[in-house]
Amino acid sequence: MKIITWNANGRFSEKFPAILEEDADIYVIQECENPLTIDSDDYVEFASNYFWVGENPIKGLGIFAKSDVKLELVDLDAKGLRYFIPVNVNDDFNLLGVWTNPDMDGTKTVHYPKEITKYYEEHKGSEFFNEDMIICGDFNCDARIKGLHAKNVNEVIEKLAECGLSDLYHHINNEKEGEESQATFYMYRHLDKPFHLDHVFAAKDKVKSLEIGDAEKWLKLSDHMPIIFEI
């Protein structure tokens, strides 16, 4: 099974044909429109099997899947944390789509990692969090942002390790947090402003392959690169 996570940087209903070229089974998309509010037959057809969450109808978090993939929403209260979509896939494994987006009282960079640790703490006692699950999306977390933000990123890693999950880019490429050779985000779409904000967490043997999209192609569409992985 192929899964892609990508922050489309808005207007996903116009951009989705580009990501369809990757022919994934599941797409976890940040900054995308609510299909119920978009007058586009093509987008509605693409979104025939999906879950979406958000307060702004043109910029939320969605999980979209092929018609033969069974997605079942898991009943977990987000407790006001933004944005998370917990689903079960094919009665086989749990998938948590993530786009950390703190409320207006927590918009400073330091708060982004805390959204994930708070969500984990709220639900770690449930059966949803386990070593067979996958967490992916735009975490807005990069350890090279020094100080308390970096400390909070390390806390995310430590907390998720409690249920056997690792940051798979770093495991596969044998790179340390904050020392990534490949970026997932370029501020202002400038190649000289790279960050690694997007992540996939799973058990170390869960994912067969993982790659980050080529900036030459994807910067024309977004400031984020897709992460494409197979399980």
C-alpha positions as a Python dict, from the first residue, in 0.01 Angstrom:
ca = {
    (1, 'M'): (0, 0, 0),
    (2, 'K'): (124, 346, -92),
    (3, 'I'): (51, 648, 127),
    (4, 'I'): (132, 1013, 63),
    (5, 'T'): (126, 1305, 304),
    (6, 'W'): (143, 1654, 154),
    (7, 'N'): (68, 2010, 259),
    (8, 'A'): (-81, 2148, -61),
    (9, 'N'): (-54, 2511, 51),
    (10, 'G'): (-416, 2575, -47),
    (11, 'R'): (-619, 2528, -368),
    (12, 'F'): (-586, 2151, -348),
    (13, 'S'): (-903, 2110, -555),
    (14, 'E'): (-701, 2253, -846),
    (15, 'K'): (-371, 2080, -766),
    (16, 'F'): (-481, 1725, -684),
    (17, 'P'): (-427, 1586, -1038),
    (18, 'A'): (-52, 1633, -983),
    (19, 'I'): (-47, 1417, -670),
    (20, 'L'): (-270, 1157, -840),
    (21, 'E'): (21, 1087, -1074),
    (22, 'E'): (186, 910, -779),
    (23, 'D'): (-107, 663, -772),
    (24, 'A'): (-126, 625, -395),
    (25, 'D'): (-393, 434, -206),
    (26, 'I'): (-424, 699, 65),
    (27, 'Y'): (-353, 1074, 60),
    (28, 'V'): (-317, 1270, 384),
    (29, 'I'): (-349, 1632, 273),
    (30, 'Q'): (-302, 1949, 473),
    (31, 'E'): (-439, 2290, 368),
    (32, 'C'): (-708, 2139, 147),
    (33, 'E'): (-1071, 2233, 86),
    (34, 'N'): (-1377, 2066, 230),
    (35, 'P'): (-1519, 1874, -69),
    (36, 'L'): (-1872, 1964, 42),
    (37, 'T'): (-1804, 2331, -29),
    (38, 'I'): (-1628, 2308, -366),
    (39, 'D'): (-1812, 2325, -698),
    (40, 'S'): (-1588, 2084, -886),
    (41, 'D'): (-1712, 1751, -1019),
    (42, 'D'): (-1355, 1627, -1055),
    (43, 'Y'): (-1267, 1710, -694),
    (44, 'V'): (-1589, 1557, -564),
    (45, 'E'): (-1518, 1240, -761),
    (46, 'F'): (-1165, 1228, -619),
    (47, 'A'): (-1308, 1278, -269),
    (48, 'S'): (-1560, 995, -284),
    (49, 'N'): (-1391, 820, 12),
    (50, 'Y'): (-1262, 1071, 265),
    (51, 'F'): (-1272, 1243, 603),
    (52, 'W'): (-1206, 1615, 646),
    (53, 'V'): (-1173, 1845, 947),
    (54, 'G'): (-1126, 2219, 973),
    (55, 'E'): (-1279, 2552, 1065),
    (56, 'N'): (-1194, 2726, 738),
    (57, 'P'): (-1368, 2540, 449),
    (58, 'I'): (-1082, 2615, 210),
    (59, 'K'): (-794, 2520, 438),
    (60, 'G'): (-834, 2206, 650),
    (61, 'L'): (-697, 1854, 690),
    (62, 'G'): (-824, 1565, 480),
    (63, 'I'): (-763, 1194, 437),
    (64, 'F'): (-863, 1069, 91),
    (65, 'A'): (-851, 707, -26),
    (66, 'K'): (-922, 491, -327),
    (67, 'S'): (-1267, 338, -335),
    (68, 'D'): (-1140, -10, -245),
    (69, 'V'): (-977, 114, 77),
    (70, 'K'): (-1194, 92, 388),
    (71, 'L'): (-1163, 402, 606),
    (72, 'E'): (-1340, 403, 941),
    (73, 'L'): (-1331, 712, 1162),
    (74, 'V'): (-1224, 633, 1518),
    (75, 'D'): (-1421, 810, 1788),
    (76, 'L'): (-1152, 1010, 1969),
    (77, 'D'): (-1224, 1355, 2112),
    (78, 'A'): (-963, 1601, 1984),
    (79, 'K'): (-1010, 1807, 2305),
    (80, 'G'): (-983, 2127, 2102),
    (81, 'L'): (-645, 2031, 1952),
    (82, 'R'): (-604, 2109, 1580),
    (83, 'Y'): (-597, 1919, 1349),
    (84, 'F'): (-609, 1540, 1378),
    (85, 'I'): (-800, 1268, 1192),
    (86, 'P'): (-786, 919, 1349),
    (87, 'V'): (-898, 636, 1119),
    (88, 'N'): (-873, 262, 1093),
    (89, 'V'): (-767, 128, 753),
    (90, 'N'): (-903, -199, 615),
    (91, 'D'): (-961, -333, 969),
    (92, 'D'): (-583, -371, 967),
    (93, 'F'): (-403, -69, 1114),
    (94, 'N'): (-469, 276, 1257),
    (95, 'L'): (-368, 593, 1077),
    (96, 'L'): (-349, 938, 1235),
    (97, 'G'): (-343, 1230, 994),
    (98, 'V'): (-186, 1543, 1143),
    (99, 'W'): (-170, 1914, 1069),
    (100, 'T'): (-64, 2095, 1384),
    (101, 'N'): (-241, 2427, 1392),
    (102, 'P'): (-266, 2574, 1742),
    (103, 'D'): (-555, 2803, 1828),
    (104, 'M'): (-513, 3179, 1842),
    (105, 'D'): (-365, 3163, 2192),
    (106, 'G'): (-87, 2931, 2086),
    (107, 'T'): (40, 3043, 1748),
    (108, 'K'): (404, 3082, 1850),
    (109, 'T'): (642, 2831, 1695),
    (110, 'V'): (717, 2673, 2031),
    (111, 'H'): (358, 2548, 2067),
    (112, 'Y'): (334, 2332, 1754),
    (113, 'P'): (503, 2016, 1889),
    (114, 'K'): (294, 2041, 2206),
    (115, 'E'): (-23, 1978, 2002),
    (116, 'I'): (104, 1628, 1925),
    (117, 'T'): (223, 1542, 2275),
    (118, 'K'): (-108, 1667, 2420),
    (119, 'Y'): (-306, 1454, 2173),
    (120, 'Y'): (-92, 1154, 2258),
    (121, 'E'): (-132, 1206, 2632),
    (122, 'E'): (-509, 1233, 2592),
    (123, 'H'): (-539, 906, 2401),
    (124, 'K'): (-238, 688, 2483),
    (125, 'G'): (-457, 472, 2704),
    (126, 'S'): (-689, 392, 2413),
    (127, 'E'): (-641, 102, 2177),
    (128, 'F'): (-581, 350, 1894),
    (129, 'F'): (-217, 419, 1982),
    (130, 'N'): (-14, 105, 1922),
    (131, 'E'): (308, -13, 1754),
    (132, 'D'): (122, -110, 1436),
    (133, 'M'): (-15, 240, 1366),
    (134, 'I'): (110, 518, 1139),
    (135, 'I'): (116, 890, 1216),
    (136, 'C'): (190, 1129, 930),
    (137, 'G'): (143, 1486, 822),
    (138, 'D'): (267, 1841, 868),
    (139, 'F'): (387, 1847, 1228),
    (140, 'N'): (537, 2197, 1194),
    (141, 'C'): (826, 2048, 1392),
    (142, 'D'): (1195, 2091, 1311),
    (143, 'A'): (1467, 2047, 1574),
    (144, 'R'): (1687, 2303, 1397),
    (145, 'I'): (1448, 2568, 1532),
    (146, 'K'): (1648, 2601, 1849),
    (147, 'G'): (1546, 2653, 2209),
    (148, 'L'): (1219, 2535, 2356),
    (149, 'H'): (1079, 2434, 2016),
    (150, 'A'): (1364, 2183, 1971),
    (151, 'K'): (1309, 2055, 2324),
    (152, 'N'): (942, 2003, 2247),
    (153, 'V'): (1027, 1820, 1922),
    (154, 'N'): (1245, 1580, 2121),
    (155, 'E'): (953, 1532, 2360),
    (156, 'V'): (733, 1426, 2066),
    (157, 'I'): (994, 1168, 1966),
    (158, 'E'): (1026, 1036, 2321),
    (159, 'K'): (650, 1013, 2374),
    (160, 'L'): (579, 831, 2047),
    (161, 'A'): (866, 592, 2117),
    (162, 'E'): (667, 473, 2418),
    (163, 'C'): (437, 285, 2181),
    (164, 'G'): (715, 172, 1946),
    (165, 'L'): (699, 450, 1686),
    (166, 'S'): (1002, 614, 1520),
    (167, 'D'): (1053, 905, 1282),
    (168, 'L'): (1108, 693, 972),
    (169, 'Y'): (1292, 944, 754),
    (170, 'H'): (1564, 966, 1018),
    (171, 'H'): (1571, 591, 1074),
    (172, 'I'): (1593, 504, 704),
    (173, 'N'): (1848, 774, 619),
    (174, 'N'): (2046, 743, 941),
    (175, 'E'): (2025, 1116, 1004),
    (176, 'K'): (1975, 1305, 1328),
    (177, 'E'): (1686, 1539, 1401),
    (178, 'G'): (1782, 1888, 1291),
    (179, 'E'): (2054, 1760, 1056),
    (180, 'E'): (1836, 1644, 765),
    (181, 'S'): (1993, 1643, 418),
    (182, 'Q'): (1648, 1663, 255),
    (183, 'A'): (1390, 1930, 328),
    (184, 'T'): (1014, 1894, 326),
    (185, 'F'): (948, 2269, 337),
    (186, 'Y'): (1110, 2576, 182),
    (187, 'M'): (1016, 2906, 342),
    (188, 'Y'): (881, 3146, 81),
    (189, 'R'): (966, 2866, -167),
    (190, 'H'): (1333, 2966, -150),
    (191, 'L'): (1579, 2679, -178),
    (192, 'D'): (1812, 2852, 67),
    (193, 'K'): (1550, 2835, 344),
    (194, 'P'): (1500, 2460, 397),
    (195, 'F'): (1320, 2299, 690),
    (196, 'H'): (1204, 1947, 774),
    (197, 'L'): (851, 2001, 909),
    (198, 'D'): (666, 1696, 775),
    (199, 'H'): (705, 1353, 932),
    (200, 'V'): (602, 988, 923),
    (201, 'F'): (607, 791, 1247),
    (202, 'A'): (565, 414, 1253),
    (203, 'A'): (741, 101, 1371),
    (204, 'K'): (1084, 70, 1210),
    (205, 'D'): (985, -239, 1009),
    (206, 'K'): (643, -107, 903),
    (207, 'V'): (753, 94, 598),
    (208, 'K'): (924, -63, 295),
    (209, 'S'): (1036, 263, 132),
    (210, 'L'): (1011, 638, 187),
    (211, 'E'): (1101, 931, -35),
    (212, 'I'): (1056, 1307, -40),
    (213, 'G'): (928, 1473, -356),
    (214, 'D'): (1166, 1662, -583),
    (215, 'A'): (1168, 2037, -512),
    (216, 'E'): (1206, 2119, -882),
    (217, 'K'): (859, 1976, -944),
    (218, 'W'): (668, 2045, -624),
    (219, 'L'): (778, 2402, -548),
    (220, 'K'): (568, 2506, -846),
    (221, 'L'): (264, 2391, -648),
    (222, 'S'): (346, 2429, -278),
    (223, 'D'): (610, 2529, -26),
    (224, 'H'): (595, 2170, 107),
    (225, 'M'): (725, 1855, -57),
    (226, 'P'): (515, 1537, -39),
    (227, 'I'): (643, 1237, 155),
    (228, 'I'): (569, 920, -37),
    (229, 'F'): (597, 586, 141),
    (230, 'E'): (494, 223, 104),
    (231, 'I'): (397, -26, 368),
}
